[in-house]
Amino acid sequence: MTSLHGKTALVTGATGGIGAGIAARLAAHGARVLSHYRSRPPSEPDLLAGQADLREPAEVDRLVAEATDRLGRLDIVVNNAGVQPVRPLSRLTLADWRDVFAGTLDTAFLVTKAAANVMGGGGSIINIGSIEGTTPAVGHAHYASAKAALLMHTKAAALEYGPQGIRVNAVSPGLISRPGLEQAWPEGVASWTANAPLGRLGTPEDVGDACVFLASDLSRWITGQNLTVDGGMSVRPSW
Ligand SMILES: NC(=O)c1ccc[n+]([C@@H]2O[C@H](COP(=O)([O-])OP(=O)(O)OC[C@H]3O[C@@H](n4cnc5c(N)ncnc54)[C@H](OP(=O)(O)O)[C@@H]3O)[C@@H](O)[C@H]2O)c1
């Protein structure tokens, strides 16, 4: 088993579907994890948790200081928090656009900077992107643009933090299952299942295990890269 024993991790948005899966997989591989949330505290009473609105620099600094304090050090950060509203480009306002950029990109930028300052002996930062960072979906011009920018931010941060021993990579998931998705969007789920070469939706744990790899020493010479976790959907030709 890939070992994260002795390592510590901060996972943002860890009370959301994917974030909870990432935190669980890092913990299953031995990491001590602080689960961040904004408005929904975790239901498990024994989970180490910290609250912050990650669009606010002072709250980010407070959260990273709290994580370092409570965990003793900080080795791994997963920038998972994000927002995913749907609205056609023709009806998108500047406020909608800015909200998604703030929730997707400002958050990762601020957390990365604050975390890099306290990662004395190096570390691993993982940004959760999306397959929409390379191929947009209808109604997601703001989201896809912000995720594309997050991939470039990943490369830029890898370039500048590499000399400090800090690796920065992205994981870009495809459609991930969550309770109620099949009822809310049956045609989307059916189409995904029919077209993905591996024939199913992803799970939060599928994303979490990709993060375990990028957090561990198995990926010690990998930085600035984007690992797509989509059951092969992105290799399906559209013609
Ligand atoms: N679901 C998918 O199929 C899919 C596919 C590809 C990529 N992704 C990406 O995966 C990540 C997680 O998605 P999810 O589906 O698990 O989303 P989710 O269930 O909606 O969870 C999102 C999390 O982000 C937090 N958050 C949002 N804005 C924040 C802010 N300003 N400050 C602090 N925390 C904030 C939320 O906190 P509160 O709820 O506590 O406010 C929540 O914990 C996102 O980056 C998303 O873009 C998702």
The ligand as an SDF file (V2000), in Angstrom:
LIG
                    3D

 48 52  0  0  0  0  0  0  0  0999 V2000
  -19.0170   16.6280   -9.0600 N   0  0  0  0  0  0  0  0  0  0  0  0
  -18.3780   16.3890  -10.2010 C   0  0  0  0  0  0  0  0  0  0  0  0
  -18.8280   15.5650  -11.0280 O   0  0  0  0  0  0  0  0  0  0  0  0
  -17.0800   17.0920  -10.4910 C   0  0  0  0  0  0  0  0  0  0  0  0
  -16.4180   16.8070  -11.6820 C   0  0  0  0  0  0  0  0  0  0  0  0
  -15.2080   17.4230  -11.9490 C   0  0  0  0  0  0  0  0  0  0  0  0
  -14.6570   18.3020  -11.0270 C   0  0  0  0  0  0  0  0  0  0  0  0
  -15.3230   18.5670   -9.8650 N   0  0  0  0  0  0  0  0  0  0  0  0
  -14.6710   19.4740   -8.9110 C   0  0  0  0  0  0  0  0  0  0  0  0
  -14.4830   18.7870   -7.6960 O   0  0  0  0  0  0  0  0  0  0  0  0
  -14.5430   19.6950   -6.5940 C   0  0  0  0  0  0  0  0  0  0  0  0
  -15.5690   19.2320   -5.5750 C   0  0  0  0  0  0  0  0  0  0  0  0
  -16.8100   19.0780   -6.2120 O   0  0  0  0  0  0  0  0  0  0  0  0
  -18.0970   18.4710   -5.4560 P   0  0  0  0  0  0  0  0  0  0  0  0
  -18.9950   17.9650   -6.5270 O   0  0  0  0  0  0  0  0  0  0  0  0
  -17.6750   17.5720   -4.3770 O   0  0  0  0  0  0  0  0  0  0  0  0
  -18.7280   19.8240   -4.9120 O   0  0  0  0  0  0  0  0  0  0  0  0
  -19.6360   20.1280   -3.6220 P   0  0  0  0  0  0  0  0  0  0  0  0
  -20.2430   18.8610   -3.0880 O   0  0  0  0  0  0  0  0  0  0  0  0
  -20.5130   21.2490   -4.0130 O   0  0  0  0  0  0  0  0  0  0  0  0
  -18.5710   20.6470   -2.5570 O   0  0  0  0  0  0  0  0  0  0  0  0
  -17.8910   21.8390   -2.7650 C   0  0  0  0  0  0  0  0  0  0  0  0
  -17.1480   22.2030   -1.5010 C   0  0  0  0  0  0  0  0  0  0  0  0
  -16.4440   23.4370   -1.7080 O   0  0  0  0  0  0  0  0  0  0  0  0
  -16.7260   24.3120   -0.6280 C   0  0  0  0  0  0  0  0  0  0  0  0
  -16.6500   25.7080   -1.0630 N   0  0  0  0  0  0  0  0  0  0  0  0
  -17.2230   26.2940   -2.1330 C   0  0  0  0  0  0  0  0  0  0  0  0
  -16.9000   27.5920   -2.1950 N   0  0  0  0  0  0  0  0  0  0  0  0
  -16.0950   27.8560   -1.1150 C   0  0  0  0  0  0  0  0  0  0  0  0
  -15.4520   29.0080   -0.6140 C   0  0  0  0  0  0  0  0  0  0  0  0
  -15.5650   30.2110   -1.1850 N   0  0  0  0  0  0  0  0  0  0  0  0
  -14.7080   28.8900    0.5110 N   0  0  0  0  0  0  0  0  0  0  0  0
  -14.5970   27.7080    1.1160 C   0  0  0  0  0  0  0  0  0  0  0  0
  -15.1850   26.5780    0.6960 N   0  0  0  0  0  0  0  0  0  0  0  0
  -15.9350   26.6520   -0.4100 C   0  0  0  0  0  0  0  0  0  0  0  0
  -18.1310   23.9250   -0.1580 C   0  0  0  0  0  0  0  0  0  0  0  0
  -18.3040   24.3470    1.1840 O   0  0  0  0  0  0  0  0  0  0  0  0
  -19.7340   24.5030    1.9030 P   0  0  0  0  0  0  0  0  0  0  0  0
  -20.6910   23.5850    1.2170 O   0  0  0  0  0  0  0  0  0  0  0  0
  -19.4510   24.1140    3.3230 O   0  0  0  0  0  0  0  0  0  0  0  0
  -20.1440   25.9160    1.7620 O   0  0  0  0  0  0  0  0  0  0  0  0
  -18.0580   22.4010   -0.2910 C   0  0  0  0  0  0  0  0  0  0  0  0
  -17.4270   21.8280    0.8520 O   0  0  0  0  0  0  0  0  0  0  0  0
  -14.8580   21.0690   -7.2070 C   0  0  0  0  0  0  0  0  0  0  0  0
  -13.6540   21.7780   -7.4000 O   0  0  0  0  0  0  0  0  0  0  0  0
  -15.4770   20.7110   -8.5500 C   0  0  0  0  0  0  0  0  0  0  0  0
  -15.3340   21.7330   -9.4860 O   0  0  0  0  0  0  0  0  0  0  0  0
  -16.5280   18.0010   -9.5820 C   0  0  0  0  0  0  0  0  0  0  0  0
  1  2  1  0
  2  3  2  0
  2  4  1  0
  4  5  1  0
  4 48  2  0
  5  6  2  0
  6  7  1  0
  7  8  2  0
  8  9  1  0
  8 48  1  0
  9 10  1  0
  9 46  1  0
 10 11  1  0
 11 12  1  0
 11 44  1  0
 12 13  1  0
 13 14  1  0
 14 15  2  0
 14 16  1  0
 14 17  1  0
 17 18  1  0
 18 19  2  0
 18 20  1  0
 18 21  1  0
 21 22  1  0
 22 23  1  0
 23 24  1  0
 23 42  1  0
 24 25  1  0
 25 26  1  0
 25 36  1  0
 26 27  1  0
 26 35  1  0
 27 28  2  0
 28 29  1  0
 29 30  1  0
 29 35  2  0
 30 31  1  0
 30 32  2  0
 32 33  1  0
 33 34  2  0
 34 35  1  0
 36 37  1  0
 36 42  1  0
 37 38  1  0
 38 39  2  0
 38 40  1  0
 38 41  1  0
 42 43  1  0
 44 45  1  0
 44 46  1  0
 46 47  1  0
M  CHG  2   8   1  16  -1
M  END
$$$$
